């Protein structure tokens, strides 16, 4: 009989989920004899919540006469655990009525180990790229400062010294921004579940702050901000997120241009921020890569003078996801690029409860 001869652990359940029988392979893998297993149901799953899920699945299998699969963790007699996939199939009698459910247990230990190794390799690749991009970015900034300082020392000109100091101050700002992005990328600053802010207020302050600097570069910052609902992100992180988007837009503009920032309310009460530029756009083949750390459309590491990509878009996407939202490329082409940020709006009662809690504190 296939049931007995199979090397795979196989279990026979009644329609209520109780164990009727299991084969020698199941005895060997799980350590329980048939007599010990008979009539039990909890032996198949480890957690009570999963038992409830399994019961509902079995009910559908019986009623709909369908096969199904279920991943869980089973506990052996010695207390050890095994990650498994349970493959279910309804068994019918001669009258076509489902009277039992057959289950095959497939050990996922090796697959999970391979997945763990793959994830570890991917993490090391990401760390390597991060380290390489970071060092390249910092070296470019330091090289520019070093060159200006050497020129100032060589000429002894007050004008050269002033320019060197100005470049040094700008470089400190760039390094500060890079450090902030790095902290947000690697730490948990943006995961405060109690954080919230009103987007229009936060973004109005950001626009006021950035308008002057962009104007001196010949870039007009055109912002229209609706009164969107509160979102689950503090004002500083929201400003940093959108700041990255605006900086990225500015880098795409050669010479004079316009960046448009729009804050609207989405159909589900979401806060929707779009940042559009009049720059050179992004080739469609490059769109899937723009949120990768230190990636540029030139196919090299970001960080050359004049480039502010680095971790900016990577961090912005991470901040959006942490708040339950999304950040995507909405449009691109020869006339510029539009990035759309969507953040779920908080219900009015949630926001008022939070404010009341803050008052009590």
C-alpha positions in Angstrom: 0.0 0.0 0.0 1.4 3.4 -1.0 0.4 4.9 2.3 2.7 2.5 4.2 5.5 2.3 1.7 6.0 6.0 1.1 9.2 7.6 2.4 7.2 10.8 2.9 5.3 11.2 6.2 1.6 10.8 5.5 -1.3 11.4 7.8 -5.0 10.4 7.5 -7.5 12.9 9.1 -11.2 12.6 9.6 -13.3 15.5 8.4 -13.1 17.2 11.8 -9.3 17.2 11.7 -8.6 14.4 14.1 -5.8 12.0 13.2 -7.1 8.6 12.1 -3.8 7.1 11.1 -0.3 7.9 9.9 2.5 5.8 8.3 5.8 4.6 9.4 7.6 7.6 7.9 5.5 9.9 10.1 6.4 7.8 13.1 10.1 8.0 12.2 10.1 11.8 11.6 7.8 12.9 14.4 8.6 10.2 17.0 5.0 9.4 18.0 3.6 6.0 17.4 0.3 5.5 15.6 -1.5 4.7 18.8 -0.2 7.9 20.4 -1.2 10.0 17.4 -4.6 8.6 16.9 -7.4 11.0 17.8 -5.0 13.9 18.2 -5.2 17.2 16.2 -2.6 19.5 17.8 0.3 17.3 16.8 0.2 18.8 13.3 0.7 22.4 14.4 2.7 24.2 16.9 0.7 27.3 17.7 -2.9 27.6 18.8 -3.6 30.4 16.3 -2.4 28.1 13.5 -4.7 25.3 14.7 -7.7 27.6 14.2 -6.4 28.4 10.7 -5.9 24.7 10.0 -9.5 24.0 11.1 -10.9 26.6 8.7 -8.8 25.2 5.9 -10.0 21.7 6.5 -13.6 22.8 6.5 -13.1 24.4 3.0 -11.3 21.3 1.7 -14.2 19.1 2.8 -17.0 21.5 1.6 -15.4 22.5 -1.7 -13.6 19.2 -2.5 -10.3 21.0 -3.2 -6.6 20.4 -2.5 -4.7 22.9 -0.4 -1.2 23.5 1.1 -0.3 25.0 4.5 3.1 25.9 5.9 3.7 25.6 9.6 6.0 24.1 12.2 5.4 20.7 13.8 6.9 19.5 17.1 8.6 16.2 17.4 8.2 14.0 20.4 11.7 15.0 21.7 10.6 18.7 21.6 12.5 19.6 18.4 10.6 21.4 15.7 10.5 21.0 11.9 9.3 23.5 9.3 6.9 21.7 7.0 4.5 22.1 4.2 1.3 20.2 4.7 -0.3 19.2 1.4 -4.0 18.3 1.8 -6.3 16.3 -0.5 -9.9 15.2 0.1 -10.7 11.5 0.0 -14.1 10.4 -1.1 -16.0 7.1 -0.5 -17.9 5.1 -3.2 -20.9 7.4 -2.9 -18.7 10.5 -3.7 -18.9 11.8 -0.1 -15.7 13.2 1.5 -15.0 11.0 4.5 -11.3 11.8 5.2 -8.5 14.1 4.3 -5.0 12.8 3.3 -2.0 14.9 4.3 1.6 14.7 3.1 4.3 16.4 5.3 7.2 17.8 3.3 10.2 18.8 5.4 11.2 22.4 4.5 14.4 22.4 6.7 16.8 22.3 3.7 14.8 24.8 1.7 14.7 27.2 4.7 18.4 26.8 5.2 19.0 27.6 1.5 16.7 30.6 1.8 18.6 31.8 4.9 22.0 31.4 3.1 20.6 33.3 0.0 19.3 36.1 2.3 22.7 36.3 4.0 24.5 36.5 0.7 22.1 39.2 -0.5 22.7 41.1 2.7 26.5 40.9 2.2 26.1 42.1 -1.4 24.0 45.0 -0.1 26.5 45.9 2.6 29.4 45.7 0.2 27.6 48.0 -2.2 26.7 50.3 0.7 30.3 50.4 1.9 31.7 51.0 -1.6 29.1 53.7 -2.4 29.6 55.4 0.9 33.4 55.5 0.6 33.2 56.7 -3.0 30.7 59.4 -2.0 32.7 60.7 0.9 36.0 60.5 -1.0 34.6 62.7 -3.7 33.5 65.3 -1.2 36.8 65.3 0.6 38.8 65.4 -2.7 36.9 68.6 -3.7 37.6 70.2 -0.3 41.3 69.1 -0.4 41.8 70.6 -3.9 40.3 74.0 -2.9 42.4 74.1 0.3 45.6 73.3 -1.5 44.9 76.0 -4.1 44.2 78.5 -1.3 47.5 77.6 0.4 49.5 77.7 -2.8 48.2 81.1 -3.9 47.7 82.8 -0.5 44.8 84.6 -2.1 42.0 85.8 0.3 39.5 85.1 -2.4 40.8 81.5 -2.8 40.7 81.0 1.0 37.1 82.3 1.1 36.1 80.0 -1.7 37.7 77.1 0.1 35.9 77.9 3.3 32.6 78.2 1.4 33.1 74.8 -0.3 34.0 73.3 3.1 30.8 74.5 4.6 28.8 73.1 1.7 30.6 69.8 2.0 29.8 69.6 5.7 26.1 70.1 4.8 26.4 67.3 2.3 28.1 65.0 4.7 25.5 65.8 7.4 22.7 64.9 4.9 24.5 61.7 4.0 24.9 60.8 7.6 21.2 61.4 8.3 20.3 59.2 5.3 22.7 56.5 6.5 21.2 56.5 10.0 17.7 56.2 8.6 18.8 53.4 6.4 20.4 51.3 9.1 18.6 52.3 12.3 15.1 52.4 13.6 14.5 56.2 13.9 11.5 56.0 11.5 9.7 53.1 13.2 8.0 55.0 16.0 4.4 53.6 16.0 3.2 56.7 17.9 4.6 59.2 15.3 2.2 61.4 13.4 2.0 64.8 11.7 -0.1 67.0 9.5 1.6 66.9 6.0 0.6 70.4 4.9 2.2 72.0 7.9 5.4 70.0 7.7 5.8 70.4 3.9 5.1 74.2 4.0 8.1 74.6 6.3 10.2 72.5 4.0 9.2 74.4 0.9 10.0 77.7 2.6 13.4 76.4 3.6 14.3 75.0 0.1 12.9 77.8 -2.1 15.8 80.2 -1.7 18.6 77.7 -2.4 16.9 76.3 -5.4 16.1 79.8 -6.7 19.8 80.6 -6.7 20.3 77.7 -9.0 17.6 78.9 -11.4 15.1 76.3 -10.2 11.5 77.4 -9.3 9.9 75.4 -6.6 6.1 75.4 -7.2 4.2 74.0 -4.3 0.4 73.6 -3.8 -0.4 71.9 -0.5 -4.0 70.8 0.3 -5.1 70.2 3.9 -4.5 66.4 4.0 -5.3 64.2 7.0 -2.6 63.3 9.6 -0.2 60.5 8.7 1.7 58.0 10.8 5.1 59.7 10.5 6.7 62.5 12.4 7.2 65.9 10.7 11.0 65.6 10.6 11.0 62.3 8.8 8.3 63.4 6.4 10.4 66.5 5.6 13.5 64.4 5.1 11.6 62.1 2.8 10.3 64.8 0.6 13.6 66.8 0.8 15.3 63.7 -0.8 12.7 63.7 -3.6 13.2 67.4 -4.3 17.0 67.1 -4.2 16.7 64.2 -6.6 14.5 66.2 -8.9 16.9 69.2 -8.8 19.8 66.9 -9.8 17.9 65.9 -12.9 17.6 69.5 -14.1 20.4 71.0 -16.2 20.3 74.7 -15.8 17.0 76.5 -15.2 13.8 74.5 -14.5 10.8 73.8 -12.3 10.0 71.4 -9.6 6.3 71.0 -8.8 5.2 69.6 -5.4 1.6 68.8 -4.9 -0.1 67.6 -1.8 -3.6 66.2 -2.4 -6.1 63.9 -0.6 -6.5 60.5 -2.3 -9.8 58.6 -2.8 -9.4 56.6 0.4 -8.4 59.6 2.5 -4.7 59.1 1.9 -2.2 61.9 1.8 -0.7 61.9 -1.7 2.5 63.9 -2.5 3.8 64.2 -6.0 7.2 65.7 -6.9 7.6 66.4 -10.6 10.7 67.9 -12.4 11.3 69.4 -15.8 14.6 67.5 -16.1 16.0 64.9 -18.5 13.8 62.1 -17.2 14.7 58.4 -16.6 14.9 55.7 -19.2 12.3 53.0 -18.7 15.0 50.4 -18.3 16.4 52.3 -15.3 13.2 52.8 -13.4 13.3 49.4 -11.5 16.8 50.4 -10.1 16.3 53.9 -8.9 15.5 52.9 -5.3 18.7 50.8 -5.0 21.5 52.3 -2.8 24.0 54.4 -4.6 22.7 53.5 -8.1 22.8 56.1 -10.9 21.5 56.0 -14.5 25.1 56.1 -15.6 25.5 52.6 -14.3 28.2 53.7 -11.8 28.2 54.5 -8.1 26.6 57.7 -7.2 28.6 60.3 -5.4 30.4 62.3 -8.1 30.4 66.1 -7.6 26.9 67.4 -8.3 25.2 64.1 -7.6 23.0 63.7 -4.5 21.4 60.4 -5.2 23.3 58.1 -2.9 20.9 56.8 -0.3 18.2 59.4 -0.8 15.6 57.5 -2.7 16.4 54.3 -0.9 15.8 56.0 2.5 12.6 57.8 1.2 11.1 54.5 0.1 12.0 52.9 3.4 10.3 55.7 5.3 7.2 55.5 3.2 6.9 51.7 3.7 7.5 52.0 7.4 4.5 54.4 7.6 2.3 51.9 5.7 2.6 53.8 2.4 4.3 53.6 -1.0 6.7 55.5 -3.1 6.7 54.9 -6.8 7.6 56.4 -10.1 4.4 57.8 -11.5 5.7 59.1 -14.9 8.9 59.6 -16.7 10.1 60.7 -20.1 12.1 63.3 -21.9 10.1 66.1 -20.2 10.9 65.0 -16.6 10.0 62.5 -13.9 7.2 62.4 -11.3 7.5 60.4 -8.1 4.3 59.8 -6.1 4.3 59.2 -2.3 1.1 57.8 -0.8 0.7 57.7 3.0 -2.5 56.4 4.7 -4.4 59.1 6.5 -5.2 58.5 10.1 -8.8 58.4 11.2 -9.9 61.6 13.0 -10.6 59.7 16.2 -7.1 58.1 16.1 -5.5 61.5 15.7 -7.6 63.1 18.5 -6.9 60.2 20.9 -3.2 60.6 20.3 -3.4 64.3 20.9 -5.3 63.7 24.2 -2.7 61.1 25.2 0.0 63.7 24.6 -1.8 66.2 26.7 -2.0 63.8 29.6 1.7 63.1 29.4 
